Each structure stands twice: as structure tokens, then as C-alpha cells.
Amino acid sequence: MTTTAIKKQVEDYLPMLSTKQQVLVLEMIKSFLQVDNESKRMSIKQYNKEIDEAVARIENGNSISHKEAMKEIAKW
């Protein structure tokens, strides 16, 4: 499908959506483009802190196996 054809279909379908649905489509497009003015990148210091905390939890036995995680995910 060509870019022109895609644009035409979007122009045709967008007005058929409710305002709420149009907002959702816009938010989805922004997420594809990684446009999020509210989020800020994590600092290296914060990133390293979170990694250290995660490693400490694992070393203290505060973790679950892959098999257990898959069982939990299956419940979703």
C-alpha cells in the first residue's frame, strides 16, 4: 500500500470515530513516534541505583523462577 493510499484511508476513517477514539488514535501515533513531553530520561545515577537494588533483591532471595513467572503471567 502506498503512502498516499494510507493517508487517504486515515482521512476517510478518522471522522467516523468518536472524539475519544480519535484521541486514542492520536496517542497511539505519538507512542509510535516516541513523543512524550511528560517523560524524562532517567539519569545514569538513578539507573545504576535501580540496578543495584534489583541485584540486592536477587541476592537476598527475593525473586521467582522463570517457571513461576510464566505461571503468574498465564493468570493474566
A tleap script that builds the chain and sets N, CA, C and O, in Angstrom:
source leaprc.protein.ff14SB
mol = sequence {
  NMET THR THR THR ALA ILE LYS LYS GLN VAL
  GLU ASP TYR LEU PRO MET LEU SER THR LYS
  GLN GLN VAL LEU VAL LEU GLU MET ILE LYS
  SER PHE LEU GLN VAL ASP ASN GLU SER LYS
  ARG MET SER ILE LYS GLN TYR ASN LYS GLU
  ILE ASP GLU ALA VAL ALA ARG ILE GLU ASN
  GLY ASN SER ILE SER HIE LYS GLU ALA MET
  LYS GLU ILE ALA LYS CTRP
}
set mol.1.N position { 0.845 -1.171 0.000 }
set mol.1.CA position { 0.000 0.000 0.000 }
set mol.1.C position { 0.897 1.243 0.000 }
set mol.1.O position { 1.891 1.303 0.724 }
set mol.2.N position { 0.546 2.193 -0.789 }
set mol.2.CA position { 1.356 3.404 -0.905 }
set mol.2.C position { 1.038 4.379 0.220 }
set mol.2.O position { -0.007 4.286 0.863 }
set mol.3.N position { 1.944 5.304 0.445 }
set mol.3.CA position { 1.748 6.334 1.472 }
set mol.3.C position { 0.497 7.149 1.173 }
set mol.3.O position { -0.267 7.479 2.080 }
set mol.4.N position { 0.294 7.466 -0.078 }
set mol.4.CA position { -0.884 8.247 -0.476 }
set mol.4.C position { -2.170 7.496 -0.148 }
set mol.4.O position { -3.132 8.086 0.344 }
set mol.5.N position { -2.184 6.204 -0.421 }
set mol.5.CA position { -3.371 5.389 -0.144 }
set mol.5.C position { -3.633 5.295 1.357 }
set mol.5.O position { -4.780 5.334 1.804 }
set mol.6.N position { -2.563 5.172 2.120 }
set mol.6.CA position { -2.705 5.099 3.575 }
set mol.6.C position { -3.267 6.411 4.115 }
set mol.6.O position { -4.195 6.409 4.924 }
set mol.7.N position { -2.705 7.526 3.666 }
set mol.7.CA position { -3.189 8.839 4.108 }
set mol.7.C position { -4.664 9.017 3.771 }
set mol.7.O position { -5.432 9.545 4.575 }
set mol.8.N position { -5.049 8.581 2.598 }
set mol.8.CA position { -6.438 8.697 2.161 }
set mol.8.C position { -7.358 7.889 3.070 }
set mol.8.O position { -8.428 8.357 3.458 }
set mol.9.N position { -6.934 6.676 3.404 }
set mol.9.CA position { -7.767 5.845 4.274 }
set mol.9.C position { -7.885 6.461 5.670 }
set mol.9.O position { -8.964 6.454 6.264 }
set mol.10.N position { -6.789 6.988 6.188 }
set mol.10.CA position { -6.831 7.628 7.502 }
set mol.10.C position { -7.790 8.816 7.451 }
set mol.10.O position { -8.604 8.997 8.357 }
set mol.11.N position { -7.697 9.621 6.399 }
set mol.11.CA position { -8.594 10.771 6.247 }
set mol.11.C position { -10.052 10.333 6.160 }
set mol.11.O position { -10.942 11.033 6.644 }
set mol.12.N position { -10.300 9.175 5.545 }
set mol.12.CA position { -11.667 8.683 5.399 }
set mol.12.C position { -12.218 8.099 6.699 }
set mol.12.O position { -13.381 8.313 7.040 }
set mol.13.N position { -11.375 7.360 7.419 }
set mol.13.CA position { -11.840 6.676 8.620 }
set mol.13.C position { -11.848 7.551 9.873 }
set mol.13.O position { -12.722 7.381 10.723 }
set mol.14.N position { -10.924 8.460 10.008 }
set mol.14.CA position { -10.799 9.259 11.219 }
set mol.14.C position { -12.091 9.991 11.597 }
set mol.14.O position { -12.472 9.971 12.767 }
set mol.15.N position { -12.766 10.626 10.659 }
set mol.15.CA position { -14.008 11.322 11.026 }
set mol.15.C position { -15.120 10.383 11.506 }
set mol.15.O position { -16.065 10.828 12.156 }
set mol.16.N position { -15.014 9.105 11.195 }
set mol.16.CA position { -16.032 8.139 11.620 }
set mol.16.C position { -15.905 7.785 13.104 }
set mol.16.O position { -16.831 7.234 13.699 }
set mol.17.N position { -14.757 8.105 13.692 }
set mol.17.CA position { -14.509 7.782 15.090 }
set mol.17.C position { -15.053 8.875 16.000 }
set mol.17.O position { -15.175 10.035 15.610 }
set mol.18.N position { -15.372 8.472 17.217 }
set mol.18.CA position { -15.778 9.465 18.205 }
set mol.18.C position { -14.553 10.296 18.584 }
set mol.18.O position { -13.419 9.929 18.275 }
set mol.19.N position { -14.796 11.404 19.248 }
set mol.19.CA position { -13.678 12.249 19.685 }
set mol.19.C position { -12.741 11.459 20.585 }
set mol.19.O position { -11.520 11.562 20.461 }
set mol.20.N position { -13.310 10.669 21.493 }
set mol.20.CA position { -12.495 9.859 22.405 }
set mol.20.C position { -11.629 8.869 21.609 }
set mol.20.O position { -10.452 8.686 21.919 }
set mol.21.N position { -12.202 8.244 20.607 }
set mol.21.CA position { -11.448 7.304 19.782 }
set mol.21.C position { -10.360 8.014 18.983 }
set mol.21.O position { -9.263 7.483 18.811 }
set mol.22.N position { -10.665 9.208 18.499 }
set mol.22.CA position { -9.665 9.984 17.767 }
set mol.22.C position { -8.484 10.329 18.660 }
set mol.22.O position { -7.334 10.281 18.225 }
set mol.23.N position { -8.772 10.681 19.924 }
set mol.23.CA position { -7.705 10.982 20.876 }
set mol.23.C position { -6.844 9.738 21.091 }
set mol.23.O position { -5.618 9.833 21.141 }
set mol.24.N position { -7.473 8.589 21.217 }
set mol.24.CA position { -6.728 7.342 21.406 }
set mol.24.C position { -5.829 7.043 20.206 }
set mol.24.O position { -4.682 6.627 20.370 }
set mol.25.N position { -6.355 7.256 19.010 }
set mol.25.CA position { -5.553 7.042 17.804 }
set mol.25.C position { -4.360 7.994 17.797 }
set mol.25.O position { -3.239 7.591 17.485 }
set mol.26.N position { -4.603 9.245 18.141 }
set mol.26.CA position { -3.520 10.226 18.188 }
set mol.26.C position { -2.455 9.819 19.205 }
set mol.26.O position { -1.260 9.903 18.922 }
set mol.27.N position { -2.887 9.379 20.385 }
set mol.27.CA position { -1.937 8.939 21.412 }
set mol.27.C position { -1.133 7.727 20.943 }
set mol.27.O position { 0.056 7.611 21.241 }
set mol.28.N position { -1.780 6.839 20.217 }
set mol.28.CA position { -1.082 5.661 19.688 }
set mol.28.C position { -0.028 6.090 18.672 }
set mol.28.O position { 1.091 5.578 18.680 }
set mol.29.N position { -0.381 7.017 17.807 }
set mol.29.CA position { 0.578 7.519 16.812 }
set mol.29.C position { 1.760 8.171 17.511 }
set mol.29.O position { 2.912 7.949 17.135 }
set mol.30.N position { 1.473 8.977 18.531 }
set mol.30.CA position { 2.552 9.622 19.281 }
set mol.30.C position { 3.456 8.585 19.934 }
set mol.30.O position { 4.676 8.749 19.963 }
set mol.31.N position { 2.858 7.516 20.459 }
set mol.31.CA position { 3.684 6.498 21.105 }
set mol.31.C position { 4.577 5.799 20.080 }
set mol.31.O position { 5.706 5.424 20.396 }
set mol.32.N position { 4.081 5.622 18.864 }
set mol.32.CA position { 4.915 5.050 17.805 }
set mol.32.C position { 6.112 5.946 17.522 }
set mol.32.O position { 7.208 5.466 17.231 }
set mol.33.N position { 5.892 7.231 17.611 }
set mol.33.CA position { 6.951 8.199 17.343 }
set mol.33.C position { 7.748 8.534 18.601 }
set mol.33.O position { 8.673 9.346 18.565 }
set mol.34.N position { 7.386 7.912 19.688 }
set mol.34.CA position { 8.026 8.141 20.984 }
set mol.34.C position { 7.980 9.614 21.366 }
set mol.34.O position { 8.958 10.187 21.846 }
set mol.35.N position { 6.816 10.204 21.137 }
set mol.35.CA position { 6.593 11.592 21.504 }
set mol.35.C position { 5.874 11.596 22.837 }
set mol.35.O position { 4.692 11.262 22.922 }
set mol.36.N position { 6.596 11.976 23.871 }
set mol.36.CA position { 6.012 12.050 25.194 }
set mol.36.C position { 6.701 13.172 25.934 }
set mol.36.O position { 7.775 12.984 26.505 }
set mol.37.N position { 6.092 14.324 25.925 }
set mol.37.CA position { 6.699 15.500 26.527 }
set mol.37.C position { 6.749 15.431 28.046 }
set mol.37.O position { 7.502 16.177 28.671 }
set mol.38.N position { 5.960 14.550 28.650 }
set mol.38.CA position { 5.915 14.494 30.099 }
set mol.38.C position { 7.020 13.614 30.679 }
set mol.38.O position { 7.424 13.812 31.825 }
set mol.39.N position { 7.505 12.667 29.921 }
set mol.39.CA position { 8.510 11.763 30.475 }
set mol.39.C position { 9.905 12.337 30.295 }
set mol.39.O position { 10.207 13.021 29.317 }
set mol.40.N position { 10.734 12.034 31.265 }
set mol.40.CA position { 12.115 12.478 31.216 }
set mol.40.C position { 13.006 11.255 31.290 }
set mol.40.O position { 12.650 10.252 31.909 }
set mol.41.N position { 14.150 11.341 30.667 }
set mol.41.CA position { 15.086 10.234 30.717 }
set mol.41.C position { 15.626 10.084 32.126 }
set mol.41.O position { 15.836 11.061 32.845 }
set mol.42.N position { 15.840 8.846 32.493 }
set mol.42.CA position { 16.401 8.540 33.796 }
set mol.42.C position { 17.890 8.858 33.780 }
set mol.42.O position { 18.578 8.623 32.786 }
set mol.43.N position { 18.371 9.388 34.878 }
set mol.43.CA position { 19.802 9.681 34.969 }
set mol.43.C position { 20.577 8.374 35.116 }
set mol.43.O position { 20.028 7.358 35.543 }
set mol.44.N position { 21.837 8.415 34.764 }
set mol.44.CA position { 22.689 7.233 34.914 }
set mol.44.C position { 22.776 6.852 36.385 }
set mol.44.O position { 22.792 5.669 36.726 }
set mol.45.N position { 22.833 7.852 37.252 }
set mol.45.CA position { 22.899 7.601 38.693 }
set mol.45.C position { 21.652 6.838 39.161 }
set mol.45.O position { 21.767 5.863 39.903 }
set mol.46.N position { 20.478 7.273 38.734 }
set mol.46.CA position { 19.230 6.604 39.109 }
set mol.46.C position { 19.175 5.203 38.506 }
set mol.46.O position { 18.752 4.257 39.170 }
set mol.47.N position { 19.598 5.068 37.263 }
set mol.47.CA position { 19.615 3.769 36.583 }
set mol.47.C position { 20.490 2.790 37.367 }
set mol.47.O position { 20.066 1.670 37.651 }
set mol.48.N position { 21.702 3.208 37.714 }
set mol.48.CA position { 22.618 2.346 38.451 }
set mol.48.C position { 22.065 2.000 39.832 }
set mol.48.O position { 22.242 0.879 40.307 }
set mol.49.N position { 21.399 2.956 40.475 }
set mol.49.CA position { 20.791 2.715 41.786 }
set mol.49.C position { 19.740 1.616 41.676 }
set mol.49.O position { 19.704 0.704 42.503 }
set mol.50.N position { 18.879 1.700 40.650 }
set mol.50.CA position { 17.830 0.703 40.481 }
set mol.50.C position { 18.407 -0.669 40.152 }
set mol.50.O position { 17.883 -1.687 40.603 }
set mol.51.N position { 19.478 -0.703 39.372 }
set mol.51.CA position { 20.152 -1.971 39.073 }
set mol.51.C position { 20.717 -2.568 40.362 }
set mol.51.O position { 20.537 -3.759 40.620 }
set mol.52.N position { 21.391 -1.762 41.167 }
set mol.52.CA position { 21.966 -2.230 42.426 }
set mol.52.C position { 20.881 -2.766 43.361 }
set mol.52.O position { 21.068 -3.790 44.017 }
set mol.53.N position { 19.753 -2.070 43.415 }
set mol.53.CA position { 18.645 -2.519 44.263 }
set mol.53.C position { 18.084 -3.852 43.777 }
set mol.53.O position { 17.756 -4.722 44.583 }
set mol.54.N position { 17.976 -4.007 42.478 }
set mol.54.CA position { 17.472 -5.261 41.908 }
set mol.54.C position { 18.437 -6.412 42.191 }
set mol.54.O position { 18.008 -7.508 42.550 }
set mol.55.N position { 19.715 -6.169 42.032 }
set mol.55.CA position { 20.721 -7.197 42.313 }
set mol.55.C position { 20.654 -7.589 43.790 }
set mol.55.O position { 20.736 -8.773 44.117 }
set mol.56.N position { 20.507 -6.618 44.676 }
set mol.56.CA position { 20.413 -6.894 46.114 }
set mol.56.C position { 19.191 -7.750 46.428 }
set mol.56.O position { 19.268 -8.669 47.243 }
set mol.57.N position { 18.051 -7.448 45.776 }
set mol.57.CA position { 16.851 -8.258 45.995 }
set mol.57.C position { 17.087 -9.699 45.572 }
set mol.57.O position { 16.692 -10.627 46.278 }
set mol.58.N position { 17.719 -9.891 44.443 }
set mol.58.CA position { 18.002 -11.246 43.952 }
set mol.58.C position { 18.947 -11.973 44.901 }
set mol.58.O position { 18.726 -13.137 45.233 }
set mol.59.N position { 19.993 -11.290 45.334 }
set mol.59.CA position { 20.968 -11.900 46.246 }
set mol.59.C position { 20.339 -12.261 47.586 }
set mol.59.O position { 20.785 -13.200 48.245 }
set mol.60.N position { 19.305 -11.525 47.995 }
set mol.60.CA position { 18.600 -11.819 49.245 }
set mol.60.C position { 17.512 -12.871 49.063 }
set mol.60.O position { 16.765 -13.171 49.995 }
set mol.61.N position { 17.428 -13.429 47.859 }
set mol.61.CA position { 16.447 -14.479 47.595 }
set mol.61.C position { 15.061 -13.957 47.287 }
set mol.61.O position { 14.107 -14.734 47.257 }
set mol.62.N position { 14.927 -12.684 47.062 }
set mol.62.CA position { 13.635 -12.082 46.765 }
set mol.62.C position { 13.417 -12.084 45.256 }
set mol.62.O position { 13.443 -11.039 44.606 }
set mol.63.N position { 13.202 -13.278 44.717 }
set mol.63.CA position { 12.968 -13.425 43.279 }
set mol.63.C position { 12.161 -14.695 43.049 }
set mol.63.O position { 11.975 -15.496 43.965 }
set mol.64.N position { 11.691 -14.872 41.838 }
set mol.64.CA position { 10.982 -16.096 41.483 }
set mol.64.C position { 11.626 -16.686 40.241 }
set mol.64.O position { 12.320 -15.997 39.494 }
set mol.65.N position { 11.386 -17.957 40.037 }
set mol.65.CA position { 11.962 -18.633 38.873 }
set mol.65.C position { 11.188 -18.251 37.613 }
set mol.65.O position { 10.088 -17.704 37.676 }
set mol.66.N position { 11.781 -18.548 36.498 }
set mol.66.CA position { 11.116 -18.298 35.212 }
set mol.66.C position { 9.822 -19.089 35.144 }
set mol.66.O position { 8.801 -18.577 34.687 }
set mol.67.N position { 9.860 -20.317 35.591 }
set mol.67.CA position { 8.673 -21.177 35.560 }
set mol.67.C position { 7.544 -20.552 36.389 }
set mol.67.O position { 6.391 -20.529 35.959 }
set mol.68.N position { 7.887 -20.046 37.582 }
set mol.68.CA position { 6.884 -19.401 38.430 }
set mol.68.C position { 6.341 -18.131 37.772 }
set mol.68.O position { 5.146 -17.848 37.846 }
set mol.69.N position { 7.217 -17.382 37.138 }
set mol.69.CA position { 6.781 -16.161 36.445 }
set mol.69.C position { 5.818 -16.497 35.321 }
set mol.69.O position { 4.824 -15.797 35.129 }
set mol.70.N position { 6.098 -17.554 34.580 }
set mol.70.CA position { 5.216 -17.951 33.489 }
set mol.70.C position { 3.840 -18.375 34.007 }
set mol.70.O position { 2.826 -18.110 33.362 }
set mol.71.N position { 3.804 -19.035 35.172 }
set mol.71.CA position { 2.534 -19.411 35.772 }
set mol.71.C position { 1.727 -18.156 36.130 }
set mol.71.O position { 0.519 -18.099 35.901 }
set mol.72.N position { 2.410 -17.154 36.692 }
set mol.72.CA position { 1.739 -15.908 37.040 }
set mol.72.C position { 1.202 -15.209 35.804 }
set mol.72.O position { 0.070 -14.726 35.803 }
set mol.73.N position { 2.003 -15.151 34.760 }
set mol.73.CA position { 1.601 -14.488 33.519 }
set mol.73.C position { 0.383 -15.172 32.915 }
set mol.73.O position { -0.498 -14.514 32.362 }
set mol.74.N position { 0.338 -16.497 33.024 }
set mol.74.CA position { -0.794 -17.266 32.465 }
set mol.74.C position { -2.110 -16.880 33.120 }
set mol.74.O position { -3.172 -17.053 32.522 }
set mol.75.N position { -2.054 -16.360 34.341 }
set mol.75.CA position { -3.280 -15.958 35.061 }
set mol.75.C position { -3.839 -14.633 34.570 }
set mol.75.O position { -4.996 -14.316 34.846 }
set mol.76.N position { -3.053 -13.860 33.854 }
set mol.76.CA position { -3.479 -12.534 33.409 }
set mol.76.C position { -4.608 -12.653 32.473 }
set mol.76.O position { -5.113 -11.643 31.983 }
savepdb mol mol.pdb
quit
